[in-house]
Each structure stands twice: as C-alpha cells, then as structure tokens.
C-alpha cells in the first residue's frame, strides 16, 4: 500500500555526520507531514524532528542545532542531516509519514528503521 524505507544509518565517531533518507512509495494520493523518530536501547521511542508539507519544522530539544530535517515533495522523500553526533544519539531511527490513500482517509506509515551507532 504505502511503504517507507530508511537508509543512511551506520557507525560513526562522535562529532561526525550522517544523512538519513526515507522515500515514500506505493499507492497514495498525497503525503502530508513526515518525521523522524528514534528509539535507543532501554528508552521509549521519541520524536526527533517533524516537517509539514509546506516545510515547517520542529525538533526535539536534544537535537536542535545539530540535526536538520528536510523533504523533497517531488520525490516524496524526507531527510535527516545529523551533525555533531553524540554517543547518546545512538538509536534505531524510524521515518514516519501521514498518507492520504484510496478511500478518502489518512493513514500513518512507519519505516522499518535504520540503526545509527555513535562511538565515543
């Protein structure tokens, strides 16, 4: 139906950078808001950053100033540029999207997650 597939995770040293990508594909009429969540070992899943269709953004306080969320509405892809990475950023990162699908309804879609590991 609607699929999100994250990519770009990996192992990086503290202070380094990674760029995550997540394209939406499948059958839908429109992708609305998109975002990134993460879940670290032993912790709850949390919102990292969100972006509206028009480009308005919001960030968790812990990543503000270091991470940048963006999107390409032609490609239906959301990105997360992560700079100045810290060991505490280590987590599985999930992308999320609101999709308007056949049947005139909105659904929430999640990707499978991509692991980001930051070494000290």
C-alpha positions in Angstrom: 0.0 0.0 0.0 2.4 2.7 1.3 6.0 2.0 2.1 8.8 3.9 3.8 12.3 2.6 3.6 15.0 4.4 5.6 18.6 4.3 4.6 21.9 6.0 5.6 22.4 4.7 9.1 25.7 3.2 10.2 28.6 3.6 12.6 30.2 7.0 13.1 32.5 8.6 15.6 31.3 11.3 17.9 31.4 14.6 16.2 30.7 13.0 12.8 27.8 13.3 10.5 25.2 11.1 8.8 22.4 11.8 6.4 19.3 9.6 6.6 16.9 9.3 3.7 13.3 7.9 3.6 11.3 7.8 0.3 7.6 7.0 0.3 6.3 4.7 -2.3 3.2 2.8 -3.2 -0.4 3.8 -3.7 -1.4 7.1 -2.2 -2.8 10.5 -3.2 -0.7 12.7 -1.0 1.9 12.6 1.7 1.3 15.2 4.3 3.6 15.5 7.4 6.7 13.5 7.7 9.1 13.0 10.5 11.9 11.1 12.2 11.7 9.1 15.5 14.3 7.2 17.3 14.4 4.5 19.9 17.6 4.0 22.0 18.2 0.8 24.0 16.2 0.8 27.1 14.3 4.0 26.2 11.0 4.9 24.7 10.6 5.9 21.1 10.7 9.7 20.8 10.1 12.3 18.1 13.4 13.7 16.7 12.1 16.0 14.1 9.0 16.7 12.0 8.2 18.6 8.9 5.0 19.7 7.4 4.1 19.6 3.7 4.9 23.3 3.4 8.3 22.9 5.1 7.6 24.0 8.7 9.8 22.1 11.1 10.1 21.1 14.7 12.8 19.4 16.7 13.4 17.7 19.9 15.5 19.9 22.2 18.2 17.3 22.4 18.9 17.6 18.6 18.1 21.3 17.9 21.0 23.0 16.3 22.6 19.7 15.3 20.0 18.0 13.1 18.2 19.3 10.1 15.1 17.8 8.6 14.1 18.5 5.0 11.9 17.0 2.3 11.6 16.7 -1.4 7.9 16.7 -2.3 8.6 15.7 -5.9 10.4 12.6 -4.7 8.2 12.2 -1.6 11.3 11.8 0.5 12.2 13.1 3.9 15.8 13.5 5.0 17.6 14.0 8.3 21.0 15.6 8.3 22.7 14.7 11.6 25.8 16.7 12.5 27.9 16.8 15.7 26.7 13.3 16.6 27.0 12.2 20.2 27.0 8.7 21.7 23.6 9.4 23.1 22.3 9.8 19.6 22.7 6.0 19.2 19.4 4.5 18.3 17.2 2.9 15.7 15.8 5.8 13.6 12.4 5.4 12.1 10.7 7.6 9.5 7.0 8.4 9.7 4.5 9.8 7.3 0.9 10.7 7.0 -0.6 9.4 3.7 -3.9 10.2 2.1 -4.9 6.9 0.5 -7.7 5.5 -1.6 -10.9 5.6 0.4 -10.5 9.2 1.3 -8.7 8.6 4.6 -5.4 9.4 6.2 -3.1 6.7 7.5 0.1 6.7 9.4 3.0 4.8 8.0 6.3 3.7 9.5 9.5 2.6 8.1 11.4 -0.4 9.3 14.1 1.6 11.0 17.8 2.2 10.4 20.5 1.8 13.1 22.7 4.7 13.9 25.6 4.0 16.2 27.9 6.7 17.5 31.1 5.7 19.2 32.9 7.9 21.7 
